[in-house]
């Protein structure tokens, strides 16, 4: 790894990220800002977040290989790296078959995409791969800095570390609701799990591999499943749940802070940063 991510970062959909928020995240002591969704090949948002900050790393989670041509992504990567050396990690992935009409031979297509990035001079240490299953995890170790699992549990992190071995980046995402009322926290977190993820077979197949049942996945997810995928409680309880990923072998944990409606995300980010003893 050439990009220093720190132990904890903030994952947020591109539509909810601004340069001002990136500055706030940096000031709170988080090590990285992750651009969720499928940012376009120009990577303009990543560049603007880096322009606005001094130290925090920025990563994509993830650039979709079907919608962002490798040559354009590589050109954007080199532009960013020239301006902000060592602060940008290019996360790429195949997305979901339900959302992509061209979704054919995903593994072979991703390998071909990585070949194009190689040819364009994007270093393996400067990129990571969205990976859940063993085959993609192995590819992430062989062809990139490591893996960016999404919608997973500490058990998945432990099994992934065993497969990857040491020295390979493992940076899982985990959803967070800072709220001590379990029912209220589930009401906030469940929609972010249910749609679209419990309707996408990449994720449901992974959950089944982890021992969850079809009943757990049905009807918006059982309470037990939601509790496993959305850390909730006071900030100290949430910090302890995120630390389970670290104990299981994660190098970095991407916290996706969820709030009700359009509530300001900064108060829970601040409370969590204090509980994690960042800064």
N, C-alpha and C positions, 0 to 999 in steps of 0.2 A: 504494500500500500504506500502510495506517495501522498495521498490526501488525508490529512489529520481530521477525523470526524469527532473526536471526543467520545465520551461514553453514551451521551444522550443527545437526541436532536428532536426537532419538531417537523412532523409530516403534515402538510396542509394542501388541499386542492389548489390548483393554480389560480382559480377565481377568487380565492380568499387570501392571496399573498400580495403584499405591497412592499416597496422598499422601506417604508416607515415601520411596518411590522417586522421585517427582517432585522432592522436596527434594534428594535425592542428585544427580539429573540436573542440576538447577540449579547445585548447588555445584561440579559438574565443569566448568561453563562452557558447556554446550550451550544453544542459544538457544530451543529449542522442544521440547515433548513432544507427540507425535502419537498420538491415540487410534485404534487400528486396529479393524477390524471394522465393525459397524453400530450405533453407540451409539444408544439410544432418544432420542425427541424431548425428553425432560425435560432432557437434557444434564447430569444430576446429577454424573456422574464428572468432566466438564470443570470444573464449578464447584468440586468438592472439591479438584481438583489446583491450581486457581488460588488457592483459599482457603489452601492449605498452603504456597504459595510467594510470592516477592516480585517476581521480575522475569521469569522464564521465560514464554514464550508457550505457549499450549495450542491445538491444532487438532484437528479431527475428520477422520478419513481412512478411511471417510467416512460421513456420515449418509445412509442409503438413502432415496430419495424415495418408494419404494413402501410402506415400513413406518413412516415418520415424517411425519405430516401437517405441511405447511408452516406452518399457523397456530400449531401447538404449538411447532414449532421456533423460529419467530420470537419467540414469547413468552419462550421460554427464552433465546434470544440476547439479548434486551433486558434480561432480568434479570441475566445475566452481565456484559454491557457496562456496566450501571449500577454493579456492584460492582467490576469490574476493567477499567476503560476501556482500550482499545487492546491488550489481551493475549490476545484470543480470536479465532481464525479459524475460521469455519464452513465446513468442507469438505463438499460434497454430491455425490451421484452416482447413477447409475442401477443400479449393481450388475451382476448377471449374469443372463442369461435362464434358465440352468440352475437358478438358485436362487429364482426369483420367478415364481409362476404368473400374476401380473398384468402381466408384462413385455410390453407392447405399445406400439408407437410410442415408443421410448425418448427419441429426440431431442425430439419434440413434447411429451412428458410432462415432460421436464426444463425445457423452455422455459416451460411452464405453471407449473411449480413455482417457477421463478425469478420469474415474474410475481407469484405470490402473495407471495413474500418481498419483492418491491418494494412491493407494496401494504401490507405490514405494516411497512414502514420499515427493513428490513434492508439496509444499504448495500452496494453492489457491492464496495467496498474491504474489507468485513468478511467476505467469503466467497470460496471458491475451488471449482473443479470438478474432479472426477476425469476425466481426459481422456487418451486414447491416440491415437486417429485424428484426421486433419486436421479433420473437421467439429466434433468436440467441443473440440479445441484452439482453434479459431476462436471457438466459443461462449464458452469460458473467458475469452478476451481481451475479448470484446464485453460480457459480462454479469457479470463477476466480477473479482477481483484477479488471477486467473490460474489456472494448471493444476497439478494434483497427479498426475503420472503414477506408475503402480505397475508393478513388475516390468519395468523397462526397462534400457537400456544407455546409455552415453555417446553412441552414435550417435543414438539416439532423442532424447536431450537436444539434440544439435546440430541435428537436423532440426526439432525443435519450436521451438527458438529462432529459426531462420530463418523459420518460419511465423508465429510470434507477434510477431516484432520486439522492439525494446527497450522497457523500461518495463512489462512484463507479468510477473507472478510466474511462475517456473518452479521447482517444488520436487519433484524426483523422489525416490522411495523406492529404497533399495538395501540388499539383505541382506548381512550381515557375519558371518563366523566368524573369530575371532582364533585361529588355529591354523596352525603352520608345516608340518604334515603334510597334503599335498593330499588324500590318500585319506580321512583322518579328517575333514577339513573338508568334503569332498563328502558324506560319510556323514551329517554333521549338516545340511548345507544342502539336499541333494536333497529330502528329504520336505517341506520348506516350499515348494518350487517345484512338485514333482510333484502333490501333492494340496492344494488342488483346482485350482491354476492351469493346469496343462497339460491339464486337461479342460474348461476354460472358453474358449469360442470368442472372447470379447473379447480375451483374452490371446494365444491361439495365433494369431489373425489378425494381431495386432500383431507377433508374433515372425516370422511369415512375411513380413510387409512389410519387416522389418529384414534379411531375407536368410537367416534360419534355414530349415532344411528340415523336412519331415515326419519324416524319420529323426532329426533332432536332438530333436524334440519327443516322439517315441515312447519307451516303456519307461522313463519317469521322467526323461528328458532326457539327452542326450549329455554327456560330461564337458566338452566345449567350451562347451555352453550353460550348464551349471551354473556353470562358472568365470566366465562373462560376467555371470551374474545374482546370484552370491554371491561377494562379495569375500572373499578369504582369504589367510592368511599372517600374519606378525607385524604388530603394530599399525602400524608404519611403512609396510609394504606395503599394508595395508588403507587407510590414510589417503591414500596415493598414488592408489589406485584410486577412492576417493570424489572426490578432487580432479579426476579426469578429467571428472566431471560439471560441476564448476565451470568448468573450462577450455572445456567444450563449450557453456557458456551458462547453467548453472543458477544461480539466486540463492541457493538453499538446498538442502541434501541431507538427506533423512530416513534415517538409518541404522537398520536393523532388526537388532539384535544377536541372533544365534542361538547357543544353547548346547545341549550334549547333555543330554537329559532335563530335569531341573528345576534344573540348575546355576545358581548365583548369577550374574545378568547384570552385576553391578557391576564385578567385576575386568576383563572385556573393555571395558566402558564407560569405565572409568578409564584403561586402557592406551590406548584409542583417543583419548580426550580429550587425553592427554599428547602423543600423536603428532601430533594436529591443532593442538597448541599453543593449546588453549582455556584459559579461565580468566583 
